[in-house]
Amino acid sequence: MIWRCCALSVLMLATIAARERTVYPPFGRLASLLISGADKHATEAYARKIAAVSPIHEDVKVLGPAEAPLALVRGRHRFRLLAKSPRAYDLSAYLREWLSAVPKAKGTLKLEVDVDPQSFF
């Protein structure tokens, strides 16, 4: 029993250290941009356009677009972008600047933004 407790403690400490080193929560902030649409190619193209207009800032790293973990939900294809920043950075202001430059979604395309998401599903 003791070895399980020690193994869990070691795993938790390693996970916390990795999250701190890579600036993932709780040591950093994330924002999820979920793009969905009926046509897979149009949805991916729109996600790429959104990524292309992201402001360049040394404190923010934009990841994606990539297919969401649940890539197809109710006939809608889903792609995700993540914006990652240090905890002290004003990620909301960055998102406002970014979203003001995003081209308007047409047809069935939809953009959802979630700051500090609890889940990616």
Secondary structure, 3 states (H helix, E strand, C coil): CHHHHHHHHHHHHHHHHHHHHHCCCCCEEEEEEEEEECCHHHHHHHHHHHHHCCCCCCCCEEEEEEEEEEEEECCEEEEEEEEEEECCCCHHHHHHHHHHHCCCCCCCCEEEEEECCCCCC
